[in-house]
């Protein structure tokens, strides 16, 4: 498999990790769009949101819980945005699900 995020999980590509457990890895985005901008990815390879299965429900919840906890730990208790892109029309560029967490600046709507 030639997946960038799988290589980060395996330790083959370095990342500025901020958290890791048995299920997920969180690391700073390489092109941050906010003072706080990190990704939470599952260690299990799931290509898109459309590929999440019933057996992945607990994992999906763990991704969200981890994002919320880390956002608050990193000073975003006043608010933050989470986003997960799906497929080309949704803006997905790496086909391994990942949750973007952005904070410490005012977010606008619509996002673009």
Contact map, one row per residue, 1 for C-alpha under 8 A:
1110000000000000000000000000000000000000000000000000000000000000000000000000000000000000000000000000000000000000
1111011000000000000000000000000000000000000000000000000000000000000000000000000000000000000000000000000000000000
1111111000000000000000000000000000000000000000000000000000000000000000000000000000000000000001110000000000000000
0111111100001000000000000000000000000000000000000000000000000000000000000000000000000000000001000000000000000000
0011111110000000000000000000000000000000100000000000000000000000000000000000000000000000000001010000000000000000
0111111111000000000000000000000000000000001010000000000000000000000000000000000000000000000000010000000000000000
0111111111111000000000000000000000000000000000000000000000000000000000000000000000000000000000000000000000000000
0001111111111110000000000000000000000000000000000000000000000000000000000000000000000000000000000000000000000000
0000111111110000000000001000000000000000001000000000000000000000000000000000000000000000000000000000000000000000
0000011111111000000000000000000000000000000000000000000000000000000000000000000000000000000000000000000000000000
0000001111111100000000000000000000000000000000000000000000000000000000000000000000000000000000000000000000000000
0000001111111100000000000000000000000000000000000000000000000000000000000000000000000000000000000000000000000000
0001001101111110000000000000000000000000000000000000000000000000000000000000000000000000000000000000000000000000
0000000100111111000000000000000000000000000000000000000000000000000000000000000000000000000000000000000000000000
0000000100001111100000000011000000000000000000000000000000000000000000000000000000000000000000000000000000000000
0000000000000111110000000011000000000000000000000000000000000000000000000000000000000000000000000000000000000000
0000000000000011111100001111000000000000000000000000000000000000000000000000000000000000000000000000000000000000
0000000000000001111100001111000000000000000000000000000000000000000000000000000000000000000000000000000000000000
0000000000000000111110001110000000000000000000000000000000000000000000000000000000000000000000000000000000000000
0000000000000000111111111100000000000000000000000000000000000000000000000000000000000000000000000000000000000000
0000000000000000001111111000000000000000000000000000000000000000000000000000000000000000000000000000000000000000
0000000000000000000111110000000000000000001000000000000000000000000000000000000000000000000000000000000000000000
0000000000000000000111111000000000000000011100000000000000100100000000000000000000000000000000000000000000000000
0000000000000000000111111100000000000001111000000000000000000010000000000000000000000000000000000000000000000000
0000000010000000111110111110000000000001111000000000000000000000000000000000000000000000000000000000000000000000
0000000000000000111100011111000000000111100000000000000000000000000000000000000000000000000000000000000000000000
0000000000000011111000001111100000000111000000000000000000000000000000000000000000000000000000000000000000000000
0000000000000011110000000111110100001110000000000000000000000000000000000000000000000000000000000000000000000000
0000000000000000000000000011111100001110000000000000000000000000000000000000000000000000000000000000000000000000
0000000000000000000000000001111100000000000000000000000000000000000000000000000000000000000000000000000000000000
0000000000000000000000000000111110000000000000000000000000000000000000000000000000000000000000000000000000000000
0000000000000000000000000001111111111100000000000000000000000000000000000000000000000000000000000000000000000000
0000000000000000000000000000001111111000000000000000000000000000000000000000000000000000000000000000010000000000
0000000000000000000000000000000111111000000000000000000000000000000000000000000000000000000000000000011110000000
0000000000000000000000000000000111111000000000000000000000000000000000000000000000000000000000000000011110000000
0000000000000000000000000000000111111100000000000000000000000000000000000101000000000000000000000000111100000000
0000000000000000000000000001100111111110000000000000000000000000000000000000000000000000000000000001111000000000
0000000000000000000000000111100100011111000000000000000000000000000000000000000000000000000000000001110000000000
0000000000000000000000000111100000001111100000000000000000000000000000000000000000000000000000000111100000000000
0000000000000000000000011110000000000111110000000000000000000010011000000000000000000000000000000111100000000000
0000100000000000000000011100000000000011111000000000000000000010000000000000000000000000000000011110000000000000
0000000000000000000000111000000000000001111111000000000000100010000000000000000000000000000000001100000000000000
0000010010000000000001111000000000000000111110000000000000000000000000000000000000000000000000000000000000000000
0000000000000000000000100000000000000000011111000000000000000000000000000000000000000000000000000000000000000000
0000010000000000000000000000000000000000011111100000000000000000000000000000000000000000000000011000000000000000
0000000000000000000000000000000000000000010111111011000000000000000000000000000000000000000000111000000000000000
0000000000000000000000000000000000000000000011111010000000000000000000000000000000000000000000111000000000000000
0000000000000000000000000000000000000000000001111111000000000000000000000000000000000110000000111000000000000000
0000000000000000000000000000000000000000000001111111000000000000000000000000000000000100000000001000000000000000
0000000000000000000000000000000000000000000000011111000000000000000000000000000000000100000000000000000000000000
0000000000000000000000000000000000000000000001111111100000000000000000000000000000000000000000000000000000000000
0000000000000000000000000000000000000000000001011111110110000000000000000000000000000000000000000000000000000000
0000000000000000000000000000000000000000000000000011111110000000000000000000000000000000000000000000000000000000
0000000000000000000000000000000000000000000000000001111110000000000000000000000000000000000000000000000000000000
0000000000000000000000000000000000000000000000000000111111000000000000000000000000000000000000000000000000000000
0000000000000000000000000000000000000000000000000001111111110000000000000000000000000000000000000000000000000000
0000000000000000000000000000000000000000000000000001111111111000000000000000000000000000000000000000000000000000
0000000000000000000000000000000000000000000000000000001111111100000000000000000000000000000000000000000000000000
0000000000000000000000100000000000000000010000000000000111111110000000000000000000000000000000000000000000000000
0000000000000000000000000000000000000000000000000000000111111111000000000000000000000000000000000000000000000000
0000000000000000000000000000000000000000000000000000000011111111100000000000000000000000000000000000000000000000
0000000000000000000000100000000000000000000000000000000001111111110000000000000000000000000000000000000000000000
0000000000000000000000010000000000000001110000000000000000111111111000000000000000000000000000000010000000000000
0000000000000000000000000000000000000000000000000000000000011111111100000000000000000000000000000000000000000000
0000000000000000000000000000000000000000000000000000000000001111111110000000000000000000000000000000000000000000
0000000000000000000000000000000000000001000000000000000000000111111111000000000000000000000000000000000000000000
0000000000000000000000000000000000000001000000000000000000000011111111100000000001000000000000000010100000000000
0000000000000000000000000000000000000000000000000000000000000001111111110000000000000000000000000000000000000000
0000000000000000000000000000000000000000000000000000000000000000111111111000000000000000000000000000000000000000
0000000000000000000000000000000000000000000000000000000000000000011111111100000000000000000000000000000000000000
0000000000000000000000000000000000000000000000000000000000000000001111111111100100000000000000000000101000000000
0000000000000000000000000000000000000000000000000000000000000000000111111111100000000000000000000000000000000000
0000000000000000000000000000000000000000000000000000000000000000000011111111000000000000000000000000000000000000
0000000000000000000000000000000000010000000000000000000000000000000001111111000000000000000000000000000000000000
0000000000000000000000000000000000000000000000000000000000000000000000111111110000000000000000000000000100000000
0000000000000000000000000000000000010000000000000000000000000000000000111111111100000000000000000000001100000000
0000000000000000000000000000000000000000000000000000000000000000000000110011111100000000000000000000000000000000
0000000000000000000000000000000000000000000000000000000000000000000000000011111100000000000000000000000100000000
0000000000000000000000000000000000000000000000000000000000000000000000000001111110000000000000000000001100000000
0000000000000000000000000000000000000000000000000000000000000000000000100001111111000000000000000000111100100000
0000000000000000000000000000000000000000000000000000000000000000000000000000001111100000000000000001111000100000
0000000000000000000000000000000000000000000000000000000000000000001000000000000111110000000000000011110000000000
0000000000000000000000000000000000000000000000000000000000000000000000000000000011111000000000000011100000000000
0000000000000000000000000000000000000000000000000000000000000000000000000000000001111100000000001111000000000000
0000000000000000000000000000000000000000000000000000000000000000000000000000000000111110011100000100000000000000
0000000000000000000000000000000000000000000000011100000000000000000000000000000000011111111100000000000000000000
0000000000000000000000000000000000000000000000010000000000000000000000000000000000001111111110100000000000000000
0000000000000000000000000000000000000000000000000000000000000000000000000000000000000111111110000000000000000000
0000000000000000000000000000000000000000000000000000000000000000000000000000000000000111111100000000000000000000
0000000000000000000000000000000000000000000000000000000000000000000000000000000000001111111100000000000000000000
0000000000000000000000000000000000000000000000000000000000000000000000000000000000001111111110000000000000000000
0000000000000000000000000000000000000000000000000000000000000000000000000000000000001111111111100000000000000000
0000000000000000000000000000000000000000000000000000000000000000000000000000000000000011001111100000000000000000
0011100000000000000000000000000000000000000000000000000000000000000000000000000000000000000111111000000000000000
0010000000000000000000000000000000000000000001110000000000000000000000000000000000000010000111111000000000000000
0010110000000000000000000000000000000000100011110000000000000000000000000000000000000000000001111100000000000000
0000000000000000000000000000000000000000110011111000000000000000000000000000000000010000000001111110000000000000
0000000000000000000000000000000000000011110000000000000000000000000000000000000000011000000000011111000000000000
0000000000000000000000000000000000000011100000000000000000000010001000000000000001110000000000001111100000000000
0000000000000000000000000000000000001111000000000000000000000000000000000000000011110000000000000111110000000000
0000000000000000000000000000000000011111000000000000000000000000001000100000000111100000000000000011111000000000
0000000000000000000000000000000011111100000000000000000000000000000000000000000111000000000000000001111100000000
0000000000000000000000000000000001111000000000000000000000000000000000100001001110000000000000000000111111100000
0000000000000000000000000000000001110000000000000000000000000000000000000011011100000000000000000000011111000000
0000000000000000000000000000000001100000000000000000000000000000000000000000000000000000000000000000001111100000
0000000000000000000000000000000000000000000000000000000000000000000000000000000000000000000000000000001111110000
0000000000000000000000000000000000000000000000000000000000000000000000000000000110000000000000000000001011111010
0000000000000000000000000000000000000000000000000000000000000000000000000000000000000000000000000000000001111110
0000000000000000000000000000000000000000000000000000000000000000000000000000000000000000000000000000000000111111
0000000000000000000000000000000000000000000000000000000000000000000000000000000000000000000000000000000000011111
0000000000000000000000000000000000000000000000000000000000000000000000000000000000000000000000000000000000111111
0000000000000000000000000000000000000000000000000000000000000000000000000000000000000000000000000000000000001111
